[in-house]
Amino acid sequence: MTETALPTLIQQMLRPDFYPHPVTEPIQLIQTHVSYILLTGDYAYKVKKPVNFGFLDFSTLEKREHFCQEELRLNQRGAAHLYLQVIPITQSGETFHLNGTETPIEYTVQMQQFPAGSLFSDLFDQGQLTEELLERLARELARFHEKGATNEYIRTFGEVAQIRQAIDENYDQTQKYIGGPQTQQQFDETRQYTDRLFAEHADLFAQRVAQNKIRECHGDVHLRNIALWQDEILLFDCIEFNELFRFVDTMFDIAYIIMDLDARNRPDLSNRFLNAYLEQTGDWEGLQVLPLYLSRQSYVRAKVLSFLLDDPSIPEAAKQEAKDTASRYYRLAWEYTRSPLGTASEAHQGQIYLMAGLSGSGKSTVARRLASQISAIHLRSDAVRKHLAGIPLDTAGGDDLYTSEMTEKTYDRLLQLGILLATQDYPVILDAKYDRQALRQAVIEAIHQANASHPAHPLSLHILHCDAPLEVRQQRLQHRQGDVSDATVDLLPKQHLEPFTASESPYVQTLDTTQAVDTQLATVLQDG
């Protein structure tokens, strides 16, 4: 759009003399289908377009002012330093004024402008989106969700009828793209999956409501709406205009990030983020509904791209690119319905890896590497124990956390989660000492029982025995920092691994964790 085709207000906002502060020239304009964003150097200004798309209505000045105020209020939860104020725009003759004395004719949200390249999508492109940064993001989002409002009204948005309304609408709006970016098989099977889930597992959604997992979330927390600025993670540009998109399951929110990383062919990074979030929140049961939201987020991305194919102003080359990209997202949406974490975990569905070894033997390091390679759910006994006790993960536990009764509860919870998730086709890693034969035997028996009940989808077991000399284990514990584990060097002389029995031996593979872990894991996966 040329400058002369822009509204007169936006033309004037592109001029330095419009602002009461210095600007960096030229002022940059970014347009979306619902807003104009002007970058002036120190500050950014967002003006909402007078549009009505049904799910979003900015058609009157009163509504635009209301949603500007809502944008300010809601985004202060995750990006308080960015969102500064809502400023009225007035008009005197042919001239517009920022915060003038006349009756407002428009409103703008003033934001602190952060440097280019700060978005998580930029960091990914630069090769700087590290596992450590994604773990920080997971902790930040966990805190965000914990503080998110919930009440009787918000929880109504977790009812099946509310959830499927938007999902069915997606299908209705994309039927015409079958034979183009979408295939008939993918369309049919994706829709059949959601229909079946809603019809046969309404209890899962009722549980999510009962557990207060339907909250006032962000609603659009993908990599382009997350920034790293001044070493602070900022969650910005949340959904302010539609409650249906904001009052959602917390799994709906994290699905955006996981899907974004999977679409960029980095399931290892999405796995690290997912496991860090689950460990922080203890919401492993949420994995039962996560595939629905992963598929939904990918499908919406495909739908929006498909809409470009109907726009006569879009050049053919751009349409072809949109069609190809939409096709990839439709396929990804379909893949999530076939395997809970997409193709990365498909070959390892229903496999349980039981880690065994004494403190400092490298179990968690090996488990973390294995999880990233096969997109497994990594269940650490240290985190499970602290969630059971209701204490923060970064708080050292007292003696009452390590009684025999608490240890029994911890291993029972590990096993219950492991079987639950494995029968949902997730690869699962049970990360604990498993130093006693009785603990390992309980896992074997539970798997046999599960297989007897569901012989068409048998679970399989692998016991990974991690081993290292005493002096190495001592050294590792001495240098351990910032870890959920409370194990200390003085515990090592008291620890003993009961030998593996004849019934366990077929499942056991021993790993020397002083040697290259990835090489040994490659052998494990090849043998498995």
N, C-alpha and C positions, 0 to 999 in steps of 0.2 A: 504494500500500500504506500503510495507516494504521500509526502507530507501534506500536500494540498488536499488530499482525500481524507485526511484525518479530521476529527472534530476540531472546531476552533480552539476549544479549551486545551486539547492535547498539543495543538500547534504552539500555543503560548507556553505550555509547560516544557516544551523543548528549548525555550530561550532562557539564557542565564538570568535576565533581569526579572524573571517571574519569582525568583527565590530570594529570601532575605539573608542568604548565606552564600559564601563562595561555592562555585561548582567547578567540576572538571569537564572541560569541553572536548569533544561534543557530548552533549547529554544523550545517553543511549535510551532507546525505547524498545521494550520487549512487549509483545502482544500475545495474549492467549485468547481463546474464544470467549472469555468472560471478563477480561480486565486489560488495562494498560499499566505497565510498570515502567517508571522513569528512573534511571540511574544517574544521580548527580555527582557522585564522588563519595561524600560522607554519608549521604542519605538516599534512600529509595522511597518513591511515592507510588502507591497503588490506587488506581481509580477504577471502580467497577463499571462495566458496560451496562447500559439499560436493556438487558436481555431477559427473556423468560424461556427456559428450556423444560419447564414442568418440574423436574427435580431440583431446579434452581431458578429463583425468581428475583431479579434485580430491576424489575420494570419500572418502579417508582422511586422517587428521591427518598421517601420515607423508608422504603425497604433497603435501599442502598446504605442509608445512614445506619439502620439497625444492624445490617450484616457487617458493616465496617466496625461497629462497636463489638460485635460478636467475634470478629476476626482478631481484634485486639485482645479481648478477654481470654479467648481460648488459646491463642498462641503464646500468651504469657506463661502458660504451664510448661512449655518445652523450649521456649526461646525468648525469655523475658528481656534479655539484653537487646534483642533485635526490634521488638515491637514497641514503639515509643508513644504514639498518640494518634487519635483521629482528629484531623484538622478540617474545618469547613472551608469551602472555596466560595467566594462571592464574586459578583460582577458589577462593575460601574461603567456604564456605556458599553464600549467594545472591549474593555479591559477586564481580565479576571485577576482576582487577588487571593493569595493564600492567607487565610485567617483574617479576612477583612471585616468591616463593621456592618456591611449590608446583610440582607437576608441570604442565607446559603443557597446556592444553586447546585452544589455538588459537595461530596466529601472525599477525602483521601486518607489512606492509612500511611503514616510516616514511619519508616523503618530505618534502622542502622544498616548501612550498606557494608557487606563483607567483601573481601577481595575475591576476584575471579580465581577459580581453581580450588575453592574451599568445599564444594559439594562432594559428598561421598561418591557420586558418579564420576566426578573429575578425579578424585583420588584413585578410583578403580582404574580409570584410563591411564593414569600416570604410574600405575603399579605400586601405589602407596597405601592401598586399602589392605592393611595387614590383619592377621588373625587376632592380634592383641587389640587392635582398634575395634574390631567387630565384637570382641568380648566386652570392651568398654561400652559399646553401643547396647549390647544385650542388657548389661546392668542398668544403664540409663533408662531404657525402655521398660524394664521391670519396675523401676521406681515410679516411672510415669504412670504405668498401669495401676500400681498399688494405690496411688493417690487419686486415680480417676473416680469421678463421682458415680454412684449407682444408687438407685432407689426403685420403688415399685414400678414407676412409669418407665424408667430406662430398661428394667428387666423385661418388660413386655416385648421389646425389640428382639429378644432371644427366642421368642416363640416360633415354631416351624412356619406358620403362615406368614409371619413377617420376613423371615429369612428367605423363604423360597420365592416371595413376591419379586424381589429384585433379580434373583437368579433365573426364574422363568422368563422374566422380561428380556434378559440377555438373549435367551434362545429365540424368543419371538422376533427380536430385532435383527437376528443374524441368519435366519433361514434363507434369505435371498442370496447369501454369499456361498451357499453350498454349490460346489462345482467351480468355485473361484478359489479364494484362499482357504476355504473350509471344505473338508470331504464329507460325504454322506455318512461314512462309517464313524468318523470322529464325532460328528454332530449327534448321531443316534446313540452311540455308546456313552458319550459324556452326559447326555440328558438322562439316559437310563440309569446311570450311576447316581445322579442326584435324586431322581424320582425314587429309586430304591432306598436310598439312605433316609430320605424324609418319611417314607412309608413304613420302613421296618425298624428304624432306630430313633424314633421320636424321643425315646427315653434319654438318649445321649444329650439332646438339646435341653430337655427338662433338667438334667443334672447340671448342665452349664449354668442355667438360670439359678438353680438352688445354691450353687457354689459361688454366686456373685461374680461370675466371669463375664457378664454382660455389663460393660462400663462405658462411660463417656471417654472414648479413645481418640486417637489422632484421625484415623479414617483414611489417610493417604500417605502413609509413612514409607515411601519408597526412597531409593538412593538419591534422587534429585531433590528431595525435601528434607535432607539431613546435611548439615554442614559442620565442619570442624574449623572453629575460629577461636584464636587466642587459647588454644588447647582445651576448648570447651565444645562438647557435642550439642548441637542445637537441632531440635525437632521443630520445623517451622511449616507454614502453609497448610495447616490442618483443615479439615472439612468444617466450615462454619455454617454452610448454607442448607444442610439437609440432615436431620436427625437420624434418618434411616441409615445413612452412611457413617455416622459418628457413634451412635449407640450400638456397639457391636461387641462380639466376642473378642477377647484379647488375642485369640488365635487368628482372627481376621486381620488384625494389625500386623502381627509379625510375619504373616504370610506374604505381604508385599515385599519385604526385604529378602526372604528366602527365594521367592519366585524371581526377583530381580537378579540375584546372584546366579541362580540356576540358568536363567535365560542368557546370561553372559558366560555360560559354560564353566562356572566355578562352584560345583557342588561341594567341594572341600571347604570353601569359605562359608557357604550357607549352612553346612553341617556344624562348623565351629560356632557360628552365631546361634543356631537353634539349640545346641546342647548347652551353651552358656546361659541362654535365656531360661531354659527348662530347669537347669540346676539352680539358678537364682530364685525362681518362683516356686519350684516344686510342683509345677502344673503338668506333670507327665501325662495325666489322663486327658489333657487337652489334645494330645496327639491323635485321639480318635476322631476329632472333627477337623483337624488341620488340613487333610487332603482336600476337603470340600472347599476351603477358603483359598488354598493354593490354586486349585483349578479355577475358582471364580476370579481371582486377581489376574491370572493369565488370560482368561476368556475376555474380561473387560478390556484389557490392553489390545487384544485382537479385534474386538468389536469397534473400538474407537478408531483404530487404523483402517478398518474396513469402511467406515463412514467416509473416509477420504476418497474412496473409489467413486462415490456418487457426486463429488464436487466438480462441476465443469471448469472451475478456475484452476484446478490442479493440473500441472503438466503431466504428460503421459509417462515420462521417465520417473517422476516422483510417485505416480500412481503404481507403477510396477514395483518400485522399492517398498511402498506401503503394503502392497499385496504379498510380497515375499516375506516381509516381517510379520504381517498378520498371520500368515500361514504357519510360521514357526510358533507363534503364541497359541494358535488353535491346537497345534500338535502337543505343545507342552501341557495345555489344559487337559487334554485327553490322556496324556501319559500319567498325570497325577491321579487319575481315576483307576489306573491299572496297577500302579505301585505307589505307596503313600508318599515317597520322596522322589518320584520320577524314575527315570532309567538308571540313575546312579545306584539305587538300592535294589533294583528289580532282580538281579541275579542272586541276591543274598537274602531274599525274603524268608522270614521265619527262622533265621539262624540265630542261635544264642551262643555267645562267646563268654565263657566264665573265666575270669582272671583269677589266678591263684599265686600267692607268693607273699613273703613277709614284708614288713614295712621297709621302704627304701629299695625294693627290688625292681622298681621301674614299671609297676603295673599300670599306673595311670598314664605314664608317658606312652607306653605301648598301646594302651586302650585309645588314647586320643589320636594317635597316628592311624590306628585301624579304623576308627570311626570316620575319619576324614576320607579314607580311601573307599569305604563301602557305604557311606552315608548311614551309619548306624547310630542308634540312640545309646549314649554313654551314661550309664547309671552308676554313680559313685556312692559307695556306702557312707563316706564321710558326710556328703551333702544330704543323703536320705536320713541319716541319723539326726542331723541338726534340724531338719524340717520336722521330724517327728517330735523333737523336743521343743520346737517353737523358738529356737534361738537363731540369730543371724549367722550366716555362713562365715563371716570374718571374725566371729567371737569364739575364743577358745572355750572348749567345754570343760566342765568340772568333773569330778569323780562320778557324779550321778549320771553323766552321759555315757559312761562306759561300764555300767553294771551288766551282769549277765542277762538280766531281764531286758535291758535296753538293746543289747546286742542281738538278742533273739528277735525282738520287734523289728530291728533294722534289717536282718536277713530275711525275715518273713515278708517285709514290705518290698525289698529288692526282688524277691522271687515272684510275688504277686504282680508287680509291675512288669517284670521280664516276660512272664507268660502272657499277660494281657496284651502287651505290645507286639510280641512275636506272633501271636494269633491274629493280629491286625496287619501282618505281613511286614513289620519293621524288623530289620536286623537289630539285635540288642546285645550290648556288652554289659555284663554284671561285674563291676569293678570293686572287689573287696579282697580281703586276705584269703578267704575260703581255705583256712589252714586246717580245718577239721573235716574228717571224712563224713560226719553226719550232715554237715552243711552242704557238701557237694552232692551227697546221695539224695538229699531233699530235692535238689534241682533235677537230677536224673529221673526221679520218680514223678515229679510234676510234669516233666516233658512226656514221659510214657503215658500218663493219664490224659494229657492234652491230645496226644496222637491217637489214643483209643477213642476219644470223643469226636475227633475230626480227622479221620484217616486220609481224607482227600487232600488235606493241606498239612502234612507232617512237619513238625519242628525238628531241627537238628542241633546238636550240641558239639561245641569245641571247648576243651579246657586248655587254656594257655598258661602254662606254669612259667612264671618269670623268676629268673634266678640270677644272683650276683653275690660275690664274696662279702663276708661280714664287713671288712674294712671299707668296701665301696658303698655298702648300704649306710654305714655310719657317716661317711663323708657326705652322701646325698642329703641325709636328714639334717646334718649340721648346716648345710647351705640352703635348705629349703626356706623360702620366704613367700608370704602372701598367698599361701595355699589353704584350702579348706581343711586339710588334714591336720590333726593335733599331734600326730606321732612324733616322738622325740627319741633321741639316741638311747636314753636310759631304758627304754622299753625293749630294745633288741635282745638283750640276754634272756628275757622272759618268753620270747616267741619261739614257736616250734611248729613246723609244717608236718602234719601227720602224713605218712607215706600214702601214695595212691594205691587203691585196691585193684584187684584183678578186673573188677567190673568197671572201674574208672579208666584203666589204662588205654583202652581203645580210643578214648576221646582226647587223650593228653598229648600235647606237644610242648616241649620245654624250650624256652628262649633264653639265651645268654644275653642279658641286657647290657653287658659291657661291650658287646659287638654291635655291628650295624643292624638296627632294628628293622628298617624297611626291607632289607634283603631277606631277613628271616620271615617277615610278614608275607612277603611275596610267595615264599614256600608254603606257608600256612594256607594262603588263599588258593594256591594251585592245588594243594592236596585236598582242600575242602570242596 
